Structure formats: structure tokens, C-alpha cells
Amino acid sequence: MERLVMSNAHQKADDVQRNYYRNQKKTLEINPRHPLIQELLRRVKDDENDNTAKDIALMMFRTGK
């Protein structure tokens, strides 16, 4: 939503709605039925120290920012 509000070309510089969305705490929503999440869970259950699983989780977190 923040990206949508920020991309609005006709928006005032001091818009209350814009400031509201910019100051909200970010939320990363995860769909537990998505194949990527299921694969991540399988990898962690098999080996808690799986570097590929760590890389996938970190990539997802950074993308969600």
C-alpha cells in the first residue's frame, strides 16, 4: 500500500494519508500453502542448519521490506 500511495503523481506533498502509510509498521504476510514456503519448511525440518533455507528466508524478508 505504501508503494501505491507514494507513486501517486497527483498527490500533495503534505498529504495525511501519505504520511500515515509511510509511518506504519511493515508486515510480511506468508501463505503457508505456497510451494516455496512448503519447501522451506521441509528443508528446515530435515536440517535446521540448511544454508539454502537460510538464504531463501533472508531473500524473502528483504524482498518484503
C-alpha positions as CSV (number, residue, x, y, z in Angstrom):
1,M,0.0,0.0,0.0
2,E,2.9,2.3,0.8
3,R,4.3,2.0,-2.8
4,L,0.8,2.7,-4.2
5,V,0.4,5.8,-2.2
6,M,3.9,7.0,-2.9
7,S,3.6,6.5,-6.7
8,N,0.5,8.7,-7.0
9,A,1.7,11.6,-9.2
10,H,-1.1,14.0,-8.3
11,Q,-0.6,13.8,-4.6
12,K,0.1,16.8,-2.3
13,A,3.4,16.9,-0.6
14,D,1.9,17.2,2.8
15,D,-0.8,14.6,2.5
16,V,-2.1,13.0,5.7
17,Q,-2.8,9.6,4.1
18,R,0.7,9.5,2.6
19,N,2.3,10.2,6.0
20,Y,0.1,7.6,7.6
21,Y,1.2,4.8,5.3
22,R,4.8,5.8,5.4
23,N,4.9,5.6,9.2
24,Q,3.1,2.2,9.6
25,K,4.9,-0.9,10.8
26,K,5.7,-3.2,7.9
27,T,4.0,-6.7,7.8
28,L,5.3,-9.7,5.9
29,E,2.4,-12.0,5.1
30,I,3.2,-15.6,4.4
31,N,0.9,-18.0,2.6
32,P,1.6,-21.4,4.3
33,R,0.2,-23.3,1.2
34,H,2.6,-21.7,-1.2
35,P,5.1,-24.2,-2.7
36,L,8.1,-22.0,-1.7
37,I,7.0,-21.9,1.9
38,Q,6.3,-25.6,2.0
39,E,9.7,-26.3,0.5
40,L,11.3,-24.0,3.1
41,L,9.5,-25.8,5.9
42,R,10.6,-29.2,4.5
43,R,14.2,-28.1,4.3
44,V,14.2,-26.8,7.9
45,K,12.6,-29.9,9.3
46,D,15.3,-32.0,7.5
47,D,18.2,-29.9,8.6
48,E,17.9,-26.8,10.8
49,N,21.3,-25.6,9.6
50,D,20.4,-25.8,5.9
51,N,22.2,-22.8,4.3
52,T,19.9,-22.8,1.3
53,A,16.8,-22.5,3.6
54,K,18.5,-19.6,5.4
55,D,19.2,-17.9,2.1
56,I,15.6,-18.3,0.9
57,A,14.2,-16.9,4.1
58,L,16.6,-13.9,4.1
59,M,15.8,-13.2,0.4
60,M,12.0,-13.3,1.2
61,F,12.5,-11.0,4.2
62,R,14.5,-8.4,2.3
63,T,12.0,-8.5,-0.6
64,G,9.1,-7.9,1.7
65,K,10.6,-4.7,3.1
